[in-house]
Amino acid sequence: MVKTQQFFNIKAKQRRSKPGEVPGTFVITENALASKIVVYAYHETHIKELETFHINEALEFIKEHPNNFYWIDIKGLGSQEVLNQIQQHYNINALVMEDIVNTYQRPKCDDYDDYMFITSRMLELDSGLVMRNEQLSFLIFKDTLITFQEDYQDVLEPVRVRLKTKAGGNLRSLGPSYLLYALMDTVIDHYFTIVNRLGDELEIVEEHLYQRPHKLLMYRILGVKKIMIAMRRAAWPERDKLIEILKKPSHIIHPEVAVFFKDAYDHSVQIVDLIESYKETSISLMDVYLSLMSNKMNEVMKFLTIISSLFIPLTFIVGVYGMNFSYQDPKTGEILPYNMPELYMPNGYIVVCLVMLLIVIGQLWYFGKKGWFKD
C-alpha cells in the first residue's frame, strides 16, 4: 500500500549574513553544533588518528607527525575559536570563511595561491522521507585537506573506512587530491541512492494510480517532484564545478588524480540525466492523475446529467397539472372545457404515472442507443 502518513520533505538549514554587513563577516548561530575535530595523519603504510574538540590539540598533533598527508575533518560550525584558528593558521581569505559558515552556497570551486576552496551539497534521504540538504566545504592544500560540515552525521563513512584499512592504495599514496575526489565522488554516488529510491516510489505511485486515483497520490507525486527540483539545484552546479576543476590546471591537484575527477564528472552527468528523467516522469504522472480525476468527474457529471434529464419531462408534467385551474365555475356551475378537464378523468392519476414511466423508459432506451452508459 502507498504510505499515507508520511510525505517527502526537505530539511535545509540556512545561515545568511545580515544585509549591509562587511564582506567576510561570519556569525555563529545559537543552534550550531560545537565543532568536533578528527585529524588523520597518514601515508602509504601508516595512519594516525586524533579526535578532539580543541583546535590547538589538532594542530599540535599535526606537528608531532611531520612528513604526512593530513585530513582535518571538522563536524559542526558552532565554535568560533576553531574557525578563527583555522583562518589564522592556514591564512584563509575572510570571504572563504564567510562562505563556509553561510551554508547556502551552491557547489563551486575557487582557486587561490596556496589552496583551493570547493563546496558540495551533501544530500541524504532518511527513513522518515525527509531530505537533509547540507553544505560540505573543502579547503585543499598541497599536503592537507580540511572539510567542514554542519552536522555530525554524513555519508562519508565509507571513505573513512577505506582510508583506515587499505594501506598502499591511491587513497593513501596520492594524498589530499585523491581524498578530495573520493569524498566528492561519494557525495555524488549517494545521489544515485536517493534517485533510485524516488524512482521506486514513482513506480509504486504509478501502479496505484491506475488502480484507484486518490488525492494522497497527488501529494506523493508533488513531494517527489519537490525533491527532484532540490536535487537538480545541487547536481547541475556540481557538474559545472567538476568541469571547472578539469579545465583549470592547479598545482594543488595531483596530476594522476585528473582521470578520477573525469570519472566523477561522468557520474554527475548521469545523475543529472536521471533527475531530469524522473522529474519528467513525475510531471507525466501528475498529468495522468489530473486526467483520471477529470474523467472521474466527467462520469459523475454524466450520471447527474442523466438523472436530471429523466426528471425534466416529469417535472414539466407535474408542474402543468399543479396549476389546478378549475374545470367548473363554482358560482354558476358552467363547464370550462379548456381548464384541465383531465383533473376529473377517472383513473387520471394512474394514467399520468404510466405516462411518466413510459417517458423515463423511452429516455433510458434513447440514452443507451446513443452510448451514454458506456465507459
N, C-alpha and C positions, 0 to 999 in steps of 0.2 A: 504493500500500500504506500501511497505517497504521503510523506510526512506532512502533518497539518499544523504542528505546534511550533516548528522552528523554520525560520526563513533566513536566507542569506543576508548577511550584513557585513559592513566594512568598518573595522575599527582602526582609525588612524589618529595618531597623536601629533599635533602640530604646535610648533612654537614659532612665533614671529616677533621680530623686534617692533617696538612701538614706532609709530610714524614720527619722522623727524630726528631719530637718534643718529648719533655719529656712526658712520660706516665702520664696521669692525667691532662694534659693541655686542657682547653676548651676555645674556642674563640667564641664570639658572632658575628654573621654575620650582615652586614648592613641592610638586608631586614627582619631581625627577628622582630616580633611584641613585643611591650612593654608588660611586664608581668602584667596581670590583675589577682588579687588575690581575691578569695572568700573563706571565712573561715566559717565553720559551727561548732558550739559548741552544741552538742546535747546529750540527754539522753532519757530514755523511755517516759517521759512525757513532755519534752520541747525541744525547739531548738532555737538557736540564730544564726544570720547570719550577716556577715560583708563583704562588697565589697570595695576593695581599690587597689591602685597601689603602696602602700608603705608597705614593709615587716615589718617595725617597728610597724606600726599600727596593722598589723595582729598578731604579736607576743604579743603585749600589750593586744589585745582583748582576746587572749587565757589565759593570766594571770588573766584577770578580770573575767573569767568564769571557775574557777577550778572544778575539780571532774566531768569532762565531757569527752565524746569522741569528737575527732576533725577531721575534714576533711579540709585540706588546698588544695584548687583547684587552681592551677596556670596555666593560659592560656597565651601562648606566652613566648618565651625564649629569649627575647631581652633585659632583664635587668640584667646586671652583678651584681649589688648590691643585687638583690633578691636572685640570685643563691649563691653568696658568704655568705650572711646572713644565708640562709638555711644550707649551708655546715658547717658553724661555730657553729650555734645554736644546730644542731642535730648531730654534729660530724660525718659527712658523708665522706666516703672514696673519695679521689680525682678521682680515676678511675670510681667510680659510677657517679660522676658529669660529667665526660667526656662522659660517655655513655648516660646520659640524654640529653646533648646538641647535641652530634653527633647522629642525629636521623635516622641512617640507621641500627640500631640494630635489630636482629631477636628476636622473643619472647623468653624470658629466665627467669630464677629465680636464684638469688644469695642470699645465706643466710649468714648474718653477726651476730655478737654477740648480738646487740641490735635492729636490724632491718632486713628487707628483701627488696631486690631490685628486682622488677619484671617489665618486659616490655611486651607490646602487640602491635599488628599492628591494628590500627583503620581504617577501610575501609568504604568508602561511595561513592555511585554512584549517581551523581547529574542528573538533568533533561537534561543537555547537553551531557549526555553519557560519562562524564569524571569521572574516579575513583580517588578519593583522597586516598592516602596511607600514613598515618601519624603514628608516634610513640606515644604511650601512656605509660608513665613511672609511676611506683608506688614505693613509699617508705612507708612501713608499720611498725609502732612501736606498742607497747602494747596498747596504747590508741589514736594513731594518724595515719591518713593516709594522705600522700601528693601525689598529682597527678600532672604530668607535661605533657603539650601538646603544639604543635607548634602553633595552630590556635585558634581563639575564637570560632569557630564552632565545634560541635562534635555531637555524637549520644547518649550522656549520660543524656539528659534532663529527660527521664522517671525515672531514679534513683533519680534525684534531687527532682522531684515532689513527689515521694514516701517518700523520707526522710523528706520532709516538712509537708506532710499531714497525714501520717499513724503513729500515736503515738502508742507505745506499741508493735509494730511488731518486727520481727527479725532484721530489718534494724537499729532500734534504740537500741534494747537490747543486741545484740551480738557484737556491736562495730565495729571497723575498719575491722575486719576479714570478717564479713558478707558484709560490704560495698565493700570491695575488690572483693569478689565473685560477688556481684550484678553488679559492673561495668564491670568486665571481662565477665560475662555472657551476659550482654547487648551488648558488642562488638561482641561476638561470634554469638548471635542471629541476629545481623544486617547482618552477613554474609549470613544468610538464605534469607534475603530480597534481597540481591544482586544476589544470586544464582537463586532464583525463577524468578527474572526479566530476567536474562540471559537465563534461561530455556524457558521462554515465547518467548524471542527473537529468540531462536533456532527453536521453533515450527513455528513461522511466516516465518523464512527463509526457513525452510523445505517445507512449504506449497507453497511458491512462487518458490522454486527451481524446483519442478516438473511441475509447470505451464509454467514457462519461465526462463530458466537459464540465468543469467546475471552477468557481471563482478562485479557489485556493491554488489551482494550477496556474492561473494567470499571475498570482503573486510569486510563485516559484520561478516562472519564466522571467519576470521582471527582476527578481533577485539575481538570477544567473547573468542576465544582461548587465546589471549594475556592476557585478564583479568583473565581467569581461571588459567593460569600459575602464575600470580602475587598472586592470592588468595591462590593457593597451597603453595607458598612460605611462606605465613603467617599462614595458617591453620595447616600445619604439625608441625612446631615448637610450635604452640600454644598447640597442643595436647601433645607434649613431655613435655612442661612446666608444664601442669596440672598433668601429671604423676609424675613429679619430686616433685611437691607440695604434692601430695597424699602419695608418698612413703617416703618422708623425713619429719618426725615429727618436728615441730618447736614450741617453747614456744610462738611465736608471734601469731600463728593462733589459734583461739578458737577451742577447741575440737569438739564442736557441729556443726562447720561450715564444717567439713571434708565431711560430706554426701552431702552438697551442691556443693562442688568442684567436687565430683564424678558425680553429675548431669551435671555440666559444661563440664566435660570430655566427658560424653556421647554425649553432643551436638557437641563437637569438632570432635568426631569420625563420627557423622552423616554428618557434613558439609564436612569433608574430602571425605567421600564416594560420596556425591553429586557432589563435584568438580571433582573427578575422572570420575564419570559417564558422566557428561556434557562435560568434556574435550574429552572423547572418542566419544561422540555424535558429537562434533564439528569436530573431525578428520574424522568421518564417513561421515558427510555432505560434507566436503571438497573433500573426495574421490568420493562421488556421483556427486558433481559438476564437477570434472575433468572428470569423466566417461561420463557425459552428454555432456560436451563440446567436448570430444573426439568423441563421437558418432555423434554429430552435424558436426564436422569437417569431419568425415568419409562420412556423407551424401553429404557434399559439394564436397569432392573428388570423390565420386561415380558419382555425376552428371557431374562433369568436365571430368571424365574418359569416360562416355558415349558420351558426346559431342565430345571429341577427337576421340573416336573410330568411330563415324559416319563420321568424316571428313577425316580419314586416307585413305580409298579407293578412296574417291572423289579427295583428293589431289594427289593421285597416278595417277588417270586418267588424270586430267588436266595437271599434270606435264609431263606425257608422250607426250600428244598432244601439249604441249607447246614447244617441241623441234623444230617443224617446218622444218623437213627435206623435201626438195623439191621433188615432185613426178616426175617432168620432168626437164631434163637438159636444162637450159636456152640458152646454146650456140649451142648444137647440136640438141635439140628437142627430144632426146632419152628418152623413158619412163623408170623410175627407179621403178620397181614394189614393191621393199621392203622398199621404203621410204614413208611410211604412205599414202597409196592410199585412206584412209578414208577422207583425207583432201579435196578431190574433190567429195566426195559422196553426192548426193542430200539429202537434209534434215538431213545432218550429225549432225548439232548442236542439233536438236530436239531429234534425236536418242540418242545422248550421254546424254542429260539431262534426258530422260526417263530411260536410263540405270542407271544413278546415283540415280534417285528417287527410282527405284526398289531395288537398293543396300541398300539404307537407310531404306526402308520399311522392307527388309529382315533382316537387323541388329536389328531393333526395335522388330521384331517378335521373333528373337532368344534371345535377352536380356530379353524380357518378359517371354519366356518359361523357362529361367534359373532363373527367380525370382529376377532380379536385380532391378525391380521397386517397390518391396515390402519393407515395413519398417523393 
